[in-house]
Every structure is written in C-alpha cells, then in structure tokens.
Amino acid sequence: MKAVKLTLAAVAIAVSAGAMADNSGRGMEHGEMDHGSMPDVSMNHDGMGSMMHSTYPEDGAMMMAPVEHLSLHFTQPMQVMNVKLVGSDGKPVALKYKRGGEAMQEFTINLPKLEPDTYQVHWKAKGQDGHMMDGAYGFMQH
Ligand SMILES: [Cu+2]
C-alpha cells in the first residue's frame, strides 16, 4: 500500500509542475506582441545592482499609458555618458539629452511618441570615482 501512495504523490507533483509550466508560458503572451523577448534583458543586471536605485519605466514593466520619458535614478550622482532606447527591430529611437554633463542622481530624458513595441534601454554612466558603469533594462509599450 505504501508504494502505491508514493506513486500517486509523484504523479500529483508531476501534474502540478506541468500545469505551472503551462501557465507561466501562457501568461507571457497577452496581446499581439511577443513577450518572450523580455526576460533576457531583465536578467542582465551585471555591475549596476549597487548603482541603480530605480528606473522609469520599471524593468519588465507593461506600460498601458504612453511612456513620455525615461528616468534613471542612481544611488549616487552619476555622469550619464550614453543612453540608447532600442525597439524590437534593433533600431535606436532618436533621443535628445546631454551626454557627459553634471553628475546627477536622477536623470530624465523626454521621449518622442513610442509605437507599441518591446523596448530596451541601455545606459552608460561614470561614477564619481571615474568608474564607468553600464546596464540595461526592458519595458513594453502597449
Ligand atoms: Cu506586455
């Protein structure tokens, strides 16, 4: 009897694990856009973890309202050297901002009207110790 119970438990675990995998796969595909391309960018936090306080939009955000600006909020003043906003076609969106200006904790860039798409923000900034940092995050404009 004991062996049968164990087998049933194993089957139950296998079934629930399968159901969970299905849900996570389906949950990413709402609307017509490919949400599958989001996670890689979100995972890439190498070297920026200690300097980046927060971003707008947030990493991995699904933005229903138009995104009119980008904000990088650092934990210490940083001199922003480069910011690139790239859509799913790999082409950068033209941005107007001042490179290599004063070190700031909060850096904001106004955006042109964004088409619905998946976007990646790549940034490079210099810390007060002269250290160059970079990072990337992603969001989706619906
Ligand atoms: Cu979305």
Boltz pocket constraint, residues with backbone or C-beta under 6 A from the ligand:
constraints:
  - pocket:
      binder: B
      contacts: [[A, 30], [A, 33], [A, 35], [A, 61], [A, 62], [A, 63], [A, 140], [A, 142]]
      max_distance: 6.0
